Amino acid sequence: MFALVDCNNFFVSCERAFQPELEGRPVVVLSNNDGCVVARSNESKAMGIKMGTPFFKVKYLVDEGKLFVRSSNYSLYGDLSARVMSILSEAAPKLEVYSIDEAFMDMDGIADDVVGQVCSSLVRKVRKWVGIPVSVGIAQTKTLCKVANHFAKKYKGYRGVCVIDSDEKMHKALSLTPVSDVWGIGWRWAPKLEAQGIRTALDFVGRPVGWVRDRMGITGVRTWSELQGIRMVEEEKERTRQSICTSRSFADTISDYDEVSLRVSDFAAKCAQKLRKDGTAARTVGLFVHTNRFRDDQQQYFPSASIRLEVPASSTPEIVGAALKALRMVWREGYAYKRAGVIVSDIVPGDSIQQSLFGFDPAARKRDDSISRVMDMVNTSGKNVLRLGTQRPGHYADGIRREFCSKLYSTSWNELLEVK
């Protein structure tokens, strides 16, 4: 059996865990720069607020006291996610973290008749220990787990846990599940299937496998099989990323070269850190800067440039140095820049780098790699405590507008929850 654990309205639940006054009230969480809605409580969904709604369209509800808003607080969300996953890992023989708020538990080895009890206990434990409500869907395949989880979340009678463990339950669940809600079908295939008279998941599995293969290929056959209890989706293996991008829109436009170079240094350093975490290195470092394309009253400029390294690198000094070199190549005065980013590509495994005979200093590479290792060791105990001189000091804000951001309740000694 598999069990899919999904945190309910995760970002909103993280905010409520430390702000109980938000319980039962309509709450939304906004994207970077407070741009649009990326998470909603059930109460705000009932008000008709959609995912992706620009904040300015619902701001009047906030002003009238009818809606509560919070800016994204990813440090808080990431920490609480880690706590939830830690609890789950102790209860299951094998845990596959699918996203920040979802994880599959492989329950093979645990008797089928007690899996539901184990998961019910987990629902209570996560709620008590972390303050996050979760729903669990249990079935023979991951796709059916998604179906079961939907019912566990939607209907209170399940008390957070829905088990599909018989043909009768499977038939009923599929008959009540719109084909557009099936994992692996979604918005791309749903309109085409509906045009063929397929409205529910049960309609879909009722079609012959040949019909599914001809129209949807092997991916469709996997989904078709999974919905009937035949395991086809294995654990997703981590693949080496072909490129890594770190970019951001600025809260306000920037025309000063020194200020933009500080931001670019931060982005490049983040890319280098991700490379080292993956155990990889990159040969090409790209850079782009953009003006605000929505401002017709301003001059527009969207340059990009890339630097090819002699030898693939993952050290912060090398990656940052290449990004700043690319910035100098494209920089023009007189423009108001709104966005910048760094992309590293041509990624190779870090343990199979071919050295160059020309223009390469092994001693300098060894020094830069040592600096990067020290930075990683120190920064595990804090947020960007040790940085290059070309980066912004660690206490600076990251340039994102967060007008409604809550405190870092669980990751900063200075912002711990106060009890009076």
Beta strands, then each sheet from edge to edge (+ up, - down):
strand 1: 2-7
strand 2: 27-30
strand 3: 37-40
strand 4: 68-71
strand 5: 94-99
strand 6: 102-106
strand 7: 134-139
strand 8: 161-163
strand 9: 243-254
strand 10: 280-291
strand 11: 304-313
strand 12: 337-349
sheet 1: 5+ 6- 1+ 7- 8-
sheet 2: 3+ 2- 4-
sheet 3: 9+ 12- 10+ 11-
end
